[in-house]
Amino acid sequence: MGPQGSDTWVNTEKMGRWGVKVESPGVRYTEEVIEADYEYANTRVWTDDTGTLIASPTVTKYTFRTQRKVPRLGVMLVGLGGNNGTTVTAAILANRLGLSWHTKDGLKSANYLGSITQASTVLLGRDSHGEVFVPLKSLLPMVEPNDIVIDGWDISSLNMAEAMERAKVLDYNLQVQLRRHMRTIRPRPSAYFPEFIAANQAERADNVLAGTKAEILARLQADIRDFRAASGVEQVIVLWTANTERYSDVVQGVNDTADNLLNAINKNEAEISPSTLFAVASILEGVR
């Protein structure tokens, strides 16, 4: 039985090369890409001269293009040594290594339960036996989480084993098994401007980049290039997992346009935050 009492459950291991194929005039397959046309329906509302509300349907047409070749993916985490960064890194390692560990509730094994892409299913339609459910990840080419290469920055110099212990998120017996793998990972120095984050972070800020904001931006760009070259990844994603920043004021002539923002970084303007520098570095280096 499939989910929700359905009669059909498809095992993707028995599927062909591409998993699921959609036969539709709005979907096109080549060896390189999948293109899908999509119409977004909405309603435009306005008031005429008599005060009557007029509702008129609108349609916006989109075409989505997905590369069929799954790239070797690298993920750089801002705040690699924090609770989120250590947990994500440890989870990928635990799954890649197939680890199991004992807890007070019994034996646990690494898995991706809770992951939308890895653990959820989609009602594809119906066949002669009933509803057909397939794993979400079978609909489009997707990166396998175990293949992701992790890197990143943190204002703390602790290696990832020490950071994992400090975070106190993972079961102790799992930490013991991961320790030798995590201790080899050490975050790159990060951008740190105390006026943008909570004061209680100051005591751990021993791994920070010095220099002007333009110099720090250049260093972040160099880090991205170095990671790409050293790891051999084909695509890089930068994610923010660090401490929450205060909002930056939008100041005319400082950060209200792209050109003004780049000029403000070169002038070392005070209202340029660490997250802004990471975002600009990512854009300039062509990462996601």
N, C-alpha and C positions, 0 to 999 in steps of 0.2 A: 504493500500500500504506500502511496506517496503522501506528501503533506496534506493535512486537512481531510484525510479520509479518501483521497483520490485513488483511482485504480491503477494509475500508471506512473512509474518512476523511471527516468531514463538514466542509465549508468554511462557517464561521459567517457569512460575508458573504452567503451565499445563503439564510440562515435568515430567518424572519419577524421581526416586531417584537421578540419576547421571546427569541429564540435557541432554547432548549429548553423544552418544556412537558411536564410529567409528568401523565399521566392515572391517578389513583389515588384511592381513597376517603379516603386520609389527606392529600391535598394539595388545597388550595383556592386559586383565583386570583380576585382582584378587580382593578379598575383601580389600586387603591392598594397592595395588599399581596399577598404569597404566604404562606400558612399551611401548615405541614407538621407532622403528628403524628409523634412518634418514641417508640418504646418501648425503654428501656435495660434490658437483661437482666443480672442479676447473681445471685450465689449467697450466701445468708446461711448462716453456719456457726456452730453452737454445740454444746456438750457436754451430753448428758442426764445423769440421775442415775446411770446405769451406766457413765459414762465414754465412751460411744459418741459419735463425731462425727456430727452430723446436718447434712446439706447440704440446703437448701431453696431452690429458685429464686424469685427476686423480679423484679418488673417495675415500673419507674418510668416514668410517662408524661409526656412533655413536648410542648409545642406551640411551634414556632419561627415567628416572624413577621418577614418581610423586606419593607421598604419598596421598592416598585418604582421610585419616583423616586430617581435617584441625586443626592445633594446635592452642591453645590459645597463641596469639602472643603479645610479648612485644617489643616496639621499644624505644631504648635509643638514644637520640639526643645529640650530642656534639654541644654546642651552643644552648641549649634549650630555653634560654631567648632572643635570637636574633629575627630578623624579620622573618626568615624562621621557627624557632622553635615555636614561638608564633602563627604564622598563621596556621601551620599544627595542632597544639594542639587545637586551637580555632575552626578550621574547623571540626575536628572530633567531638568535643563537640557539636557544633551547629547542625550537622547532627544527632547525637545521641539523642539530646533533641528536634529535630524537630522545630528549632527556625525560626521565621519570623521577619522582621524588616522593618521599613519605611525608604526610602531614597528620595532624591529629584526627582528620576525617578519612584517612586512608591514602592509598597510592594515587598520585596525580600524574598525568602525562601531558607534555606540551601539545597544544593544539591551537587552532585559529577560531575557535568558537567565539561568536560575537563580532567577527569580521564580516562586514557587508559583502565584500567580494568573495571571500573564501567559504563562508558558512551559510549564506542565504540562497534561497531558490526563487525561481520565477515561474509563474503559470504561463507556459508557452502557448497552450491551446488545448484542443481535444483531438483524440484519435478514436478509433472504433472501440476502444476499451474504456475511455473516460478522459479525465483531465490529465495533461502531460506537464509535469514539472521538471525543470532542468536547473542545475547550478547556475547562478548568475555569471560566474566566471567563464561559462561555456559559450556565452552569447557573443563575446568579443575577445580578441587577443589581449591578455592581461599578464602583467609581470607576476611571477611567483614570488611571494614574500621572502622565501628562503634564499632567493638569489640576489636580494638587495644588498648593496655594499654601503655601509654606514660610515660617516665621518662627521665632523662638525667642530663647533667652537663652544667654549665655556669660560666664564670669568674665574672659575676655580681650576686649579692645576691638578686636582685629584685624578688619578687614573680611574677607569670606569668600574673596576672592582671596588675601590674605596668609595666612589660615588654611589654605587649600588648599595653598599652597606649603610652609608649615611641616609639614603632615601628611605630605607626600611619598608619597602613595598613588597618585595618578593619573599617567599618562604625561605627560611634559613637553609634548609637542606638543598634547595635549588641554588641558592647563592654559593654554597660550597662547591657544587659541580661547575658553576660558571666562572668561578673566581680566576682560574688560570687563563681562561679565554678573555675575560674582561680586562684583566690587568695590563694587557698589551695595548689597549686602546687608551690614548690620552688626548683630551681635547686640544684644539688649537687655541692660542690666545684670542680673546674676544674684545669687541668694542665695549667700553664701560664709561658711561657718563652718569655719575651718582645722582644728578638732579632729575633723572628720568625714572629711577626705580626706587623701591623701598629702601630705607636706610639700613634695615637689618641684613642686607646683602653685602655690606661693605666688608665685613670680617672675612668673607670667603673670596674677595676679589684680589687674588694674587696671580692672575694669569691674564693680564689685560694688555691691550695694544697701546703703545705710546705714540705721540705725534699729533699733528693736526688732523682734522677730519678728512681732508683730502688724502693725507698720507695713510690714514686708517682705511679709507675706501680702496686705495691702491693695494694695500695688503690683503684685504678681503678678496679682491679680484684675483690676486696672485694665488691665494689659498684655493680658490675654486679651480683655477687652471692646474695647479699642482695636483689636486685630488683627481681631476679628470685624467691627467697624464699618468700618475702613479698607479691608479686602480684599473685603468683600461676601460672605464665605463663609457657608454655611448651617449648617455643622457644624464643630466644632473637635476635634481629637485632640491631646493632650499626651503626648509620648514622652520617656522618660529616655534620653539617650545620653551623659551626662556621666561624669566620673570615678567609679569605684566608691567608695561610702561605707562606713565601718565600720557594723556593726550598731548600731541604737539599742536600749538596754535598755528592756524593757517595765516601766514603773514604776507600781505601783498608785497611782491618784489623779492620774497625769500623762498617760499615753497608753494607758490600758487601756480607755477608752470614748470615744465621740465627744464627749460633753459635757465629759469631763475633758480631752480633747485640746484642744478649743477654749479652755477655761479656762487650760490650761497655756501655750498660745501667747500669750494675753493677759498672762500672768504672766512671759513671757520665760524659760521653763524651759530649762535647759541641754540637756536630752536631746531637744529638738525639732530634727530635722535639716533640711537644705535640701530633701531629697526629700519629707519630710513636708509642708513648706509648699507645695511644688508640687502634691502630691496633694490637699491640703485646698483649695487655690485652684481646682483643676480641678473638684472635687466641688461647691464652692459656686457655681461659674459654669456648672455643667451640662454640662461637656465630658466626653469619654470618657477 
